[in-house]
Amino acid sequence: MLMGFFGRLSIAIEPLLCGIVFTIITVGIFAAPRFSPRWVNPDIIIIAPVFALGVLGCAAWALGVMLAPVRALYHTMRPIYIVDGYIRYRRRDAASSADTNGYVAVLTEDRTVACEWPTLGHVELPDLAKSALCEFTEYGGVHAIDGRATGVLPKRLPALGVGISSRKADIV
């Protein structure tokens, strides 16, 4: 997860650098008439808000790029649960969204729901429950069932997270 975070951080360097340039220009426009009043027209201050808006735009751009990876990194700090209980699949219900084909849930030993997630697909899931040793996180879903990976987590992340999207395209 850290590699993906640093990969996005490397992408966010561009808006940060642009924001720094716009900040320097904005401060320079305000400072220029004071340092060399003979060479600089004091009316130049009129265009400073344009560059100040550029600073705000770059800050919003950087936050937009980093919001999802920071949230995902925060969620990876949560515990990974291992439950010796049941895995349950069930059909969609009346409250399900259109792109959901059912739900998968991890049940405890006494069959209470530990956590449940909607699934995506074209084939509706059957109503089925079977005993299993499940590893899961609330945010990420079921990572492994009886020691076999579910594919929620990749086996290996490429350096800085570069190349993940092309690998996803091969799967679909």
C-alpha positions as CSV (number, residue, x, y, z in Angstrom):
1,M,0.0,0.0,0.0
2,L,2.9,2.4,0.7
3,M,4.2,1.9,-2.9
4,G,0.8,3.0,-4.3
5,F,0.8,5.9,-1.9
6,F,4.3,7.1,-2.9
7,G,3.3,6.5,-6.6
8,R,0.4,8.9,-6.2
9,L,2.6,11.3,-4.3
10,S,5.1,11.3,-7.2
11,I,2.2,12.3,-9.4
12,A,1.1,15.0,-7.0
13,I,4.6,16.7,-7.3
14,E,3.5,18.4,-10.5
15,P,0.6,20.4,-8.9
16,L,2.8,21.1,-5.9
17,L,5.6,22.5,-8.1
18,C,3.1,24.5,-10.1
19,G,1.6,25.9,-6.9
20,I,5.1,26.9,-5.7
21,V,5.7,28.8,-9.0
22,F,2.3,30.5,-8.8
23,T,3.1,31.5,-5.1
24,I,6.4,32.9,-6.1
25,I,4.9,34.9,-8.9
26,T,2.1,36.2,-6.6
27,V,4.5,37.3,-3.9
28,G,6.8,38.7,-6.5
29,I,4.0,40.8,-8.0
30,F,3.2,42.3,-4.6
31,A,6.9,42.9,-3.7
32,A,8.2,44.2,-7.0
33,P,6.8,47.8,-6.7
34,R,8.5,48.1,-3.3
35,F,11.9,46.9,-4.4
36,S,12.2,48.8,-7.6
37,P,9.5,51.4,-7.8
38,R,11.2,53.2,-10.7
39,W,11.2,50.1,-13.0
40,V,7.9,48.4,-12.1
41,N,4.4,49.8,-12.7
42,P,2.5,49.7,-9.4
43,D,-0.7,48.7,-11.3
44,I,0.8,45.3,-11.9
45,I,-0.8,44.3,-8.5
46,I,-4.1,44.0,-10.4
47,I,-3.1,40.7,-11.9
48,A,-1.9,39.1,-8.6
49,P,-5.3,37.5,-7.9
50,V,-5.1,35.6,-11.1
51,F,-1.9,33.8,-9.9
52,A,-3.4,33.5,-6.4
53,L,-6.3,31.6,-8.0
54,G,-3.7,29.4,-9.7
55,V,-2.2,28.6,-6.3
56,L,-5.6,27.6,-5.0
57,G,-6.3,25.5,-8.1
58,C,-3.0,23.7,-7.8
59,A,-3.7,23.0,-4.1
60,A,-7.1,21.5,-5.0
61,W,-5.5,19.5,-7.8
62,A,-2.9,18.1,-5.4
63,L,-5.5,17.3,-2.8
64,G,-7.7,15.6,-5.4
65,V,-4.8,13.4,-6.5
66,M,-3.9,12.4,-2.9
67,L,-7.3,12.0,-1.3
68,A,-8.0,8.4,-2.3
69,P,-4.5,7.0,-1.5
70,V,-4.4,8.8,1.9
71,R,-7.8,7.3,2.7
72,A,-6.7,3.8,1.6
73,L,-3.5,4.1,3.6
74,Y,-5.5,5.1,6.6
75,H,-7.7,2.1,6.3
76,T,-4.7,-0.2,6.0
77,M,-3.8,0.7,9.5
78,R,-7.0,-1.0,10.7
79,P,-6.8,-4.6,11.9
80,I,-6.9,-7.7,9.8
81,Y,-9.4,-10.1,11.2
82,I,-9.2,-13.9,11.0
83,V,-12.4,-15.7,11.7
84,D,-12.9,-19.5,11.8
85,G,-16.6,-19.5,10.9
86,Y,-18.5,-19.3,7.7
87,I,-18.4,-17.6,4.3
88,R,-21.9,-16.7,3.0
89,Y,-23.0,-15.7,-0.4
90,R,-26.5,-14.3,-1.0
91,R,-28.6,-12.9,-3.8
92,R,-29.3,-9.2,-4.2
93,D,-32.2,-7.8,-2.4
94,A,-34.7,-4.9,-3.0
95,A,-32.3,-2.4,-1.5
96,S,-29.4,-3.4,-3.8
97,S,-27.9,-1.1,-6.4
98,A,-28.3,-2.0,-10.1
99,D,-24.6,-3.0,-10.6
100,T,-24.6,-5.4,-7.6
101,N,-25.0,-9.1,-8.2
102,G,-25.2,-10.1,-4.5
103,Y,-23.3,-10.0,-1.2
104,V,-20.5,-11.9,0.4
105,A,-20.3,-12.0,4.2
106,V,-18.0,-13.5,6.8
107,L,-20.0,-15.1,9.6
108,T,-18.7,-16.0,13.1
109,E,-18.8,-19.4,14.6
110,D,-22.4,-18.8,15.9
111,R,-23.4,-17.5,12.4
112,T,-23.6,-13.8,13.3
113,V,-22.5,-11.4,10.5
114,A,-18.9,-10.1,11.2
115,C,-18.9,-8.1,8.0
116,E,-20.7,-8.0,4.6
117,W,-19.8,-6.5,1.2
118,P,-21.7,-6.1,-2.0
119,T,-20.2,-7.8,-5.0
120,L,-20.1,-6.8,-8.7
121,G,-20.8,-9.0,-11.7
122,H,-23.3,-10.2,-14.2
123,V,-24.2,-13.6,-12.7
124,E,-26.4,-13.4,-9.6
125,L,-24.8,-15.1,-6.6
126,P,-26.6,-18.2,-5.1
127,D,-27.7,-18.4,-1.5
128,L,-24.9,-20.5,-0.1
129,A,-23.0,-20.7,3.2
130,K,-20.0,-23.0,4.0
131,S,-17.6,-23.3,6.8
132,A,-14.3,-21.5,6.2
133,L,-11.3,-19.8,7.8
134,C,-11.6,-16.2,6.5
135,E,-9.1,-13.4,6.6
136,F,-10.6,-10.0,6.0
137,T,-10.6,-6.3,6.6
138,E,-13.7,-4.1,6.9
139,Y,-12.4,-1.8,4.1
140,G,-10.8,-4.3,1.8
141,G,-13.1,-7.2,1.9
142,V,-12.2,-10.9,2.1
143,H,-8.5,-11.4,1.5
144,A,-8.3,-15.2,1.9
145,I,-10.7,-18.1,2.3
146,D,-9.1,-21.3,3.8
147,G,-5.6,-19.9,3.1
148,R,-6.3,-19.3,-0.6
149,A,-6.1,-15.7,-1.8
150,T,-9.3,-14.2,-3.2
151,G,-7.5,-11.7,-5.5
152,V,-8.6,-8.6,-3.4
153,L,-4.9,-8.0,-2.7
154,P,-2.3,-8.3,-5.4
155,K,0.5,-10.8,-4.9
156,R,3.0,-8.1,-5.8
157,L,2.8,-4.4,-6.4
158,P,5.1,-2.9,-9.0
159,A,7.5,-0.1,-8.0
160,L,5.6,3.1,-7.1
161,G,2.4,1.4,-8.2
162,V,3.3,2.0,-11.9
163,G,1.7,-0.5,-14.3
164,I,-1.3,-1.6,-12.1
165,S,-3.9,-0.2,-14.5
166,S,-2.5,-2.2,-17.5
167,R,-2.6,-5.3,-15.4
168,K,-6.2,-4.6,-14.5
169,A,-7.1,-4.2,-18.2
170,D,-5.7,-7.7,-18.8
171,I,-8.1,-9.2,-16.2
172,V,-11.3,-7.6,-17.5
